[in-house]
Amino acid sequence: MGFVAWLLVADRTCVRHLGVSIFDLSDWAWRDAYDAGDPPGAAVRETVAADDMFGTLLGGTK
């Protein structure tokens, strides 16, 4: 799957589970996650955990 398709899957996963787009979250190195072979869902979970607002609301460490 190409990067654009991978990003679309990550965005749809985020919208489906949180009701917000990945573009509503803090800046994240999406391309780095893609290049590392991370699945889109794992990248979304990592991003949400690192996001100050969403991480706190969802029980993250911040």
N, C-alpha and C positions, 0 to 999 in steps of 0.2 A: 504494500500500500504506500502510495506517495505521501509526502508531508501534508499536502493540502487535505487529502482524504483523512489522514490521521487526525489532523487538527479539527476537522468537521466532526469526527467521531467523538473526540474529547469534548467539544462544545456541546454536542447533543447529549452526551452523558451528563455533563454538568447541569444543563437546562432540565433534563428529566429528573435528576435527583435533588437539585437545589433550587430550581426555578430561576436561575441566573446564568448568564453566559460566562464563558471563560474570560471574556473581555471585560467583565464586571469585577473580576478579581484583581489582586495586586499583580504587577508585572511579573512574568515568569519566563524562564528560558525554555519555551516550548520546543524550539528546534533542537536544543541540547538533549532534551528528554527523548525526542524522536530519534536523534542520532545514536543515543545510548541503547536504543531498542526497548525502551519502556512502553508498555501498553498504554493506550490513551486513558483508561480508567485509573491506572496507578498514578499517572502524571496528574490527573485531576485531584485525586486524594492527597497527593503530596503538596500540590499547590494550595488546596483549601486548608490543610494543616498549617502551612506557613503563612497564610493570609491572616493579618491581625484581627480583622473583624469576623470573618467567617470561621477562622480557627477557634476563636473564643466562643462564638455562638454554638459551635458544634463540639465543644469539649476538647479543643486542642490545647497545646502547652503554652500558648501565648496569652 
